[in-house]
Amino acid sequence: MYEAFLLDLPPSERETNIGWMCEACERSNDHCKQCFRACLLAIGGNYMKQGSKTLWVNIQAARMPVFATV
């Protein structure tokens, strides 16, 4: 999932974004879940709520990442 997210970023920005994600995950588990959710949404993930649970219904990117090699 993160790979697809990172391939949507210019190569010069990937290392910085990985650093931010690692810092967020080290702070608290809840914050890490929010970051992961944001990444899934950024790459086109869809979800539905079932009570208090979030169920991801597609975990594949909806399109090719901008900087993916063909």
C-alpha positions in Angstrom: 0.0 0.0 0.0 2.7 2.4 0.9 4.6 1.6 -2.3 1.7 2.6 -4.4 1.3 5.8 -2.3 5.0 6.6 -2.7 5.0 6.0 -6.4 2.6 8.9 -6.7 5.2 11.2 -5.3 8.2 12.6 -7.1 11.4 10.6 -6.3 12.9 13.6 -4.6 10.1 13.7 -2.0 9.8 9.9 -1.2 12.5 9.7 1.5 11.0 12.7 3.4 7.5 11.1 3.3 8.8 7.8 4.6 10.4 9.7 7.4 7.2 11.4 8.3 5.3 8.1 8.2 7.8 6.4 10.5 7.7 9.3 13.0 3.9 9.2 13.0 3.9 5.4 13.7 6.4 5.8 16.5 4.2 8.4 18.3 1.1 6.2 18.9 -0.7 3.3 17.3 -3.9 5.4 16.8 -1.9 8.0 14.9 -0.4 5.3 12.7 -3.9 4.0 11.9 -4.9 7.5 10.8 -1.8 7.8 8.6 -2.4 4.4 7.0 -6.0 5.4 6.4 -4.8 8.6 4.7 -2.5 6.7 2.5 -5.2 4.3 1.5 -7.5 7.1 0.7 -4.8 8.9 -1.3 -4.3 6.0 -3.6 -8.0 5.6 -4.2 -9.0 3.1 -1.5 -12.7 2.7 -0.7 -14.2 1.7 2.6 -17.5 1.2 4.3 -18.4 1.5 8.0 -19.9 -1.5 9.8 -20.7 -0.3 13.3 -17.5 1.1 14.7 -15.3 -0.9 12.3 -13.9 0.4 9.0 -13.9 -2.3 6.2 -11.8 -1.6 3.2 -13.6 -2.9 0.1 -10.7 -2.4 -2.4 -7.1 -2.2 -1.4 -5.7 -1.7 -4.9 -4.9 1.6 -6.4 -7.7 2.9 -8.6 -5.2 4.0 -11.2 -1.5 3.7 -12.1 0.8 5.8 -9.8 2.1 8.9 -11.5 5.8 8.0 -11.2 5.4 4.2 -11.8 7.7 2.8 -14.6 5.8 1.0 -17.4 
